[in-house]
Amino acid sequence: MLKKLLVSLLSALLCISVVAETESQLNGNQNETDVKIDEKGDVFVSPLWYHISSEGMAEVKFYRSYKYLESIVIPSEIRVDGHVYPVTRIGDKTFSWCSGLINIKIPSSVTSIGNKAFSWCSGLKNIEIPYGVTSIENETFCGCRSLASIKMPSSVTSIGEYAFWGCSGLTSIKMPSSVTSIGEYAFWGCSGLTSIKMPSSLTSIGEYAFGECSGLTSIKISSGVTSIGNCTFLGCRRLTSIKMPSSLTSIGDQAFLGCSDLTNIKIPSSVISIGKDAFRGCCRMTRIEIPSGVTCIEEGTFNFCSGLTNIMIPSNVKSIGGRSFEDCSSLTNIVIPSSVTSIGKNAFAGCVELIRIGIPSSVTSIEDYAFFICENLEIVIDNSEENVTVGENAFAGCKSVKFLK
């Protein structure tokens, strides 16, 4: 009987000890007996490891056992051998792959959060970044698919590459007016986002930044942005409208490829370059005006824009690239200006609703399959057959072709 009583008493004391230690860890309270120092000089203050810099600042360091933590409060300072060290940084990869981590509180003393600090914390639901942090570094929250909300302070000026890559649970994000740049792949695959308001301070958006944000329906690009990079909005299939600023000068390759719901877009007159496959597969667009500063229609720019009925090519365009209007099956009218000298491979192939098109005398090269299977098309070429290089099957399947000279 006495033995059973002792076992019960010891079990109760052990439970009390575990609860007390857990509460200490969650609340960020330090127990002096929890402090130890390893051979590298790094300090353990339960439940975290720290590196003390020569300036007397503490940085939270990576340690494998963190993966078992569910909730934690990082203290604003730690005490070691009677000295107080402020916690100012969360190091690179500190909590990376802590899939069980759900909640974390970061103190106001922290001014820097390292690369991949919370990457692949698939259970993390929300986080508030303290004022003083100036950058969301590369891959900081990459793969945090349960992250629903994040609060950024007005001190943040940049969002790094892959910073929120694959955060599919993120439904909204408010960028502070201090942000000037968004890195490559920063929000790639954030399928829960429906709209984004970019701050007026923003001047740079990286390639693939919002690619595969399949829930995004509208976006307004701030007035300081001069370029939309390659694949920036690739695969944003629910995007219906986008407002571009007058500061914009270029639209990159595949910038809006696969944005199948895009119906309302006005390219500002300031744009002088539109990249390859930029609007490929935007099948609900019915009309688009190409700015007069554009001198080349690149390969595949409007490929498979099957809803496009009318387009005006500006008088400065010198070449129409391959596949540029291929499978624009609703296109009924297009005027080729006298500035054009070449029409590329498959440029108008499959434009079955085109009825008549005039090719000016300036055109000296019409490449393979340029008007392939344009079955209703009557082509009138203001030149002699000897002066125009015509590729293989350039007019195959067309209703008629006539050279005027």
MARPALUM-242943 format. One record per residue: x, y, z of N, C-alpha, C in turn; residue in one letter. Coordinates in steps of 0.05 Angstrom, whole numbers, plus 5000, padded with zeros to 4 digits. Example, Ala and Ser with C-alpha at 12.3 -4.5 7.8 and 13.67 -1.06 7.14 Angstrom:
BEGIN
526448865156524649105156526449345156a 525749555142527349795143525850015157s 
//
This chain:
BEGIN
501749765000500050005000501750255000m 503850255017505650485019507150524992l 507850294979509250314953507550444932k 504950364932503050484912502750784917k 502650864943502351144949504751304940l 507151194944509651334935509751364905l 508851154891508851164861506951374851v 504551394864502551594856503551874861s 504951904885505952174892508152264873l 509952074866512052134846510952204819l 508852064810507652114785506352394784s 505052474806503852734808505952954807a 508152914822510253114821511453144794l 511752914779512852924752511053084733l 508453034736506453184719506653484724c 506853554750506953844757509453964745i 511753814746514253904735514053954705s 512853764691512553784662510754014654v 508554044669506654274663508054534667v 509554554690510954804696513054874675a 514454664666516554714645515154794619e 512954664612511554734587510555014587t 509355104610508355374613510655574610e 512955504622515255684620516055714591s 516055494576516855504548514855664531q 512355624536510355764520510256064526l 510756134550510556424558513156574555n 515256434547517856574544519156644570g 518356524592519656574618522156404621n 524256524632526756374634527156274662q 527856024663528755894688531755874687n 533255994706536156014706537355734704e 535955534715537155254715537055134687t 535555264668535355154641537655244623d 539355414633541555524617543955334616v 544955294591547455144587548855244562k 551455214561553155314539554655074527i 554655054500556054834487558954914480d 560354734467563154774462563655004441e 561555074426561855294406561155564418k 560255554443559555804456556655884453g 555055714439552255764436550855694462d 548655844467547355834493544555704490v 543955514508541355394509539855514533f 537655654527535755754547533055624540v 532255434555529955264548527555434538s 526355354514527055124498528655184473p 530055404472531355494448534455524451l 535755504428538655554427539155824416w 541255964426541856234417544856254411y 545456434393548256514388548556804398h 550556854414551057134424553157264407i 552557484394554457624377556457784394s 558557874381560558034395559458294404s 557258384392555958624401554058584424e 553758334433551958274455549058234448g 548558154423545858104413545357804411m 542957714418542357434416540757364391a 541557154378540157054354539156774359e 536556724354535356454357536556284335v 537556054343538855874324537255624318k 537855504295536555244288537355024307f 535454844313536054604328533854394321y 534754144317532953944307530453894325r 530753924351528553854369526254054367s 526654274353524454474350522054354335y 522454144320520254034304518053924321k 518553884347516453774364514853994378y 515654244375514254464387511654534372l 509554594387507054674375506554974378e 507355084400506955364406509255474422s 510155714415512455824430512356124430i 513356244451513756534454516756574455v 517756724436520656794437520957024456i 522857004476523157224495524557464482p 524157694494525457934483528357954492s 529057794513531857794522532357534537e 534857464539535657234555537857314575i 537957164598539857224619541856994621r 544357054619546456854621548756954639v 549256814661551356884680551157174688d 548757254694548357524704548157744682g 548657664657548557864635545857834620h 544858064611542358064596542958124567v 541957944549542357974520539758004505y 539258224491536758254476536658064453p 534357954448533957774425533157944401v 534957964381534458154358534158004331t 534757754330534657614304533757324307r 532157234287531556954284533156864260i 534956674264536956594244535856444221g 537556404200536856244177535955964185d 533755874173532755594176532055524205k 531755724223531355664251529055474257t 526755524245524455354250523655194225f 525455184205524855044180524054754185s 521854674171520754404173519654334201w 518954534217517554484242514554454236c 513854224225511154184215509054184236s 509854144261507954154283507454424295g 509054624287508854894298506255024288l 504555114307502055244300502055544306i 503155614329503155894337505955974347n 506656224340509256324350508956624354i 510056724376509957014382512857114381k 513157324364515857444360515857704375i 517857754393517958004408518758244391p 518058484401518658734387521658784385s 523258644401526158674400527458564374s 525958384361527058254336526858444313v 529058494299529158674276530058524251t 530658274253531558124229530657834231s 529557734209528657454207530057334183i 531557124186533257014166531856854144g 533456784123532456614101531356354112n 529156264101527856004107527255974137k 527056194151526656174180524256004188a 522056024173519655874178518755694155f 520655644136519855494112518855214119s 516755134105515454874109514454824137w 513655034151512155004176509254974168c 508554734159505954694146503554724165s 504054734191501854774210501455054219g 503355234213503255504223500955654211l 499255774228496755894219496856204216k 498156334234498256624232500856724246n 501656964238504057074249504057374247i 505157504267505357804266508357874267e 509158014247512058094246512358364260i 514258384278514458634294515658864277p 514959104286516059344274519059354278y 520459424258523459424259524659224239g 523059014232523958834211523658974184v 525758984169525759134144525358964119t 525758694122525658524098524458254105s 522658154088521757874089523757734071i 525557584082527757464067526857234049e 528657144033528056924014527056674029n 524856564019523756314029522956324058e 522556554070521956574099519556404106t 517356424091514956274097514256074074f 516156004059515755814036514555554046c 512355474034511055214040509355214065g 508755454077507055464100504155464091c 503155224083500655204069498155264087r 498555254114496355314132496155604140s 498155764132498356044140495956194127l 494156304144491756434135492156744134a 493756844152494057134153496857214163s 497757434154500357544163500157844165i 501257944186501258234190504158344187k 504458514167507158634162507258914173m 509358994186509659264196510459464173p 510159714179510859924159513859954155s 515459804171518359814168519359634145s 517659444136518459264114518659404088v 520959374074521359504048521559304025t 522059054031522358854010521358584018s 520258443998519258164002521057993983i 522457803995524457653980523357433962g 525257313948524557093930523356853945e 521256743934519856503946518856563975y 518656813983517956874010515456734020a 513356724003510756604010510056383990f 511956273977511456063957509855843968w 507655773954506055543962504355583987g 503955833996502255884020499355884010c 498355654004495755623991493355704010s 493855714036491755794055491556094058g 493456244048493456534051491156654034l 489256784047486956894033487157194028t 488657324045489057614040491757704051s 492757914040495258024050495358324044i 496158464065496258754062499258834064k 500158944041502959034041503059314050m 504959374068505159654078506159844056p 505660094059506460294039509460334036s 510960194053513860214052515160014032s 513659814023514759604006515459713978v 517859673970518759763943519259533923t 519659293933520259073915519158813924s 518258653904517258383909518958193892i 520157993905522057813892520757603874g 522457463859521557243842520157023859e 517956923848516456703860515356773888y 515257023895514657103922511956993931a 509856993914507256903922506356673903f 508156543890507456323872505756113886w 503556043873501855823883500155893907g 499856153913498156243935495256243924c 494156003921491655973907489256083923s 489556143948487356253964487056553961g 489056693951488856983947486857053926l 485057233931483057323911483657603900t 484957773916485658033907488158133922s 489558313909491958423921492058723914i 492558873935492959163931495859223935k 497059313914499959373916500359663925m 502259713942502759983952503960163931p 503460423933504460613914507460633914s 508760533935511660543937513060333920s 511460133911512559903896513759983869l 516159903863517459963838518359713823t 518459483836519559243823517958993831s 517158843811515858583815517458373800i 518358163814520057963802518557763785g 520057613769518857413752517457193769e 515157093758513556883771512456973798y 512457223804511757313831508957223840a 507057233821504257153828503356913810f 505256773799504556543782502856333797g 500956223783499156013794497656103819e 497156363821495256453841492456423829c 491456183829489156113814486556223824s 486556343848484156463859484056763855g 486156883845486357173842484457263820l 482757453826480757553807481357833796t 482657993812483358273802485858373816s 487158553802489658663813490158933801i 491159113818491959383809494959413814k 496359463792499259503795499859793800i 501559843820502160113829503660273808s 503460543810504360723789507360743786s 508860633805511760653802513060423787g 511460213781512459973768512860033738v 515259963728515860013700515859753683t 515959523696516059273681514559053695s 513058893679511858643689513558423678i 514858283696516858083688515757833675g 517557653666516757403654515057243674n 512757143664511056953679509957063705c 509857323708509057443733506257353742t 504357333723501657243729500856993715f 502856833707502356583693500456403708l 498456303694496556113705494556223725g 494256483726492256603743489556593728c 488456363727486256303709483656443716r 483256533741480856673748481156983747r 483457073740483957363737482257483715l 480457663722478657783702479458053693t 480758203711481658473703484258553717s 485658723704488158823715488559113705i 489359283724489759563717492759613717k 493759703694496559763691497160053692m 499360133704499960423707501260543682p 501160803680502260953657505360943657s 506560853680509460833682510560583668s 508760393661509560133651510760163622l 513060033618514360043592514559763579t 514559553595514859283583513159073598s 512258873582510858643592512458403583i 513358233602515158013596513957773583g 515657583576514857333564512857183583d 510757083572508756913587507657053611q 507657323611506757473635503957403643a 502157363624499357293630498557033617f 500356863611499756613598497756443614l 495656353601493756183615491756333632g 491656593631489656753646487056743630c 485756513631483556453613481056623618s 480756733642478356903648478857203643d 481257273635481857553632480257673609l 478557873615476857993595477358293592t 478358413613478558703613481458783618n 482758883597485558973600486059193580i 487359393590488259623574491259663577k 492659623556495559653557496159953553i 497560073573498060363571499860433547p 499560673537501060763513504060773518s 504960773543507760783550509260523544s 507760303540509060043535510260023507v 512759943506514159923480515059633474i 514559453494515359173489513358983503s 512458783487510658573497512058313490i 512558143509514157903506512757663492g 514357453488513357213476511257083493k 509156993480506956843494505757003517d 505957273516505157443538502157403545a 500457373525497557343530496557083519f 498256893515497456633504495356503521r 493256413509491156263523489156443538g 489256703533487356883546484856883528c 483356663530481356603510478756763513c 478456923534476057083537476457373530r 478857453523479357723514478057753486m 476557963483475258013457476658233440t 477958413454479258633440481658723456r 483758803442486158913455487459113436i 488459323447489759533431492759523437e 494359483417497259483420498259763418i 499859853438500860133437502660193413p 502660443405504160523381507160493383s 508160483408511060453412512160173407g 510359983405511159703400512059673371v 514459553367515559523340515659233330t 515059053348515158763341512958613356c 511358453341509558273354511058013358i 511757943382513457713388512057443383e 513557233383512456963379510356903400e 508056803390505956703408504556903426g 505057163421503957373439500957343445t 499457293424496457273427495556993418f 497256803419496656523411494256413427n 492356293413490056173426488356373442f 488256613433486356813445483856773428c 482356563433480156473416477756663417s 477656843436475357033437475957293424g 478457333416479257593403477957623376l 476557843373475157893347476458103330t 477758293343478858523329481458613341n 483358673325485958773335487158963315i 488359173326489659373309492659363313m 494059303292497059303294498059583288i 499659693306500559973302502460003279p 502660243268504160293244507260283247s 508160243271511060223276512059933276n 510159743275510959453277512359373251v 514659243254516259153231516058853226k 515458703247515158413243512958293260s 511658093248509557943263510757663267i 511257593292512657353299511057093295g 512456873295511156613292509156563314g 506856433307504656363325503356603339r 504056843331503157083346500057103348s 498657013327495657013328494556743321f 496156533324495256263318492856183335e 490856063321488455963334486856183348d 487056423337485156633345482656593328c 481056393336478956283318476556473315s 476356683331474156883328475057133314s 477557153307478657403295477457443267l 476057663264474757723238476057943222t 477658103236478758333222481558403233n 483358443215486058533222487258683199i 488658903205489959063185492959053189v 494358963168497358953170498459213159i 499859373175500859633166503259603146p 503759823132505959813111508759813123s 508959833150511559813163512559523166s 510659333163511359053168512958933144v 515058793150516758673129516658363129t 515858253152515757953153513457853170s 512457623162510357483177511357203183i 511457133209512756893218511156633214g 512456413221511156153219508656133236k 506556023223503955983237502856233249n 503556463239502756723252499756743254a 498256663233495356683233494056413228f 495556193232494455933227491955873245a 489955763233487555693248485655933254g 486156163241484256393244482056353224c 480156173231478156073212476056283205v 475756493222473756693217474756933201e 477356943195478457163179477257133150l 476257353140475057353113476857473092i 478057693098479757833078482057973092r 484357953080486658093091488458193069i 489358433072491158553052494058563063g 495858463047498658453055500158673039i 501358873052502559093038505159013023p 505959193005508359132989510959123005s 510859233029513259223047513958943056s 512058763056512458493065513958333044v 516258233051517958083032518257783041t 517357723065517657443075515057353089s 513957133079511657013092512456723098i 512756653123514056393130512056163130e 513055923134511555673133508955693149d 506755593137504155563151503055833163y 503956053152503156313163500156353164a 498756253143495756283142494456013139f 495755813151494855533147491955493158f 490355363141487555293146485855543154i 486455773142484556003145482555963123c 480655793127478955683106477155883092e 476556103106474756313094476256553084n 478956543084480556773080481256823050l 480757063042481657163015484057343020e 486357273009488857433014489557582989i 489957842993490858012970493558122978v 495558072960498358152966499158372946i 499858602956500558832940503458812931d 503958592916506758552907506658332886n 508958282873509158062854510157812869s 509557582857510357332870513357302871e 514757432852517657412852518957572875e 517657772885518857942905518257862934n 516657642937515957552963516857262967v 518357212989519156942996516856813011t 515656603000513356473012514156193022v 513756143047514555883059512655663052g 513355423061511855183056509055203068e 507055143052504255133061503355393074n 504555613066503855873078500955943075a 499755863052496955933046495255683044f 496255453052494755203050492055213065a 489955143050487355143063485855413062g 487155623050485855883048483855883024c 481956053024479956073003481256162977k 482856372978484156472954486556642961s 488456662942490856832945491256972918v 491657242920492057392895494357592898k 496257582879498357772878497557992858f 497858242866496958472849498958562829l 501458482831503458572812504858342798k 
//
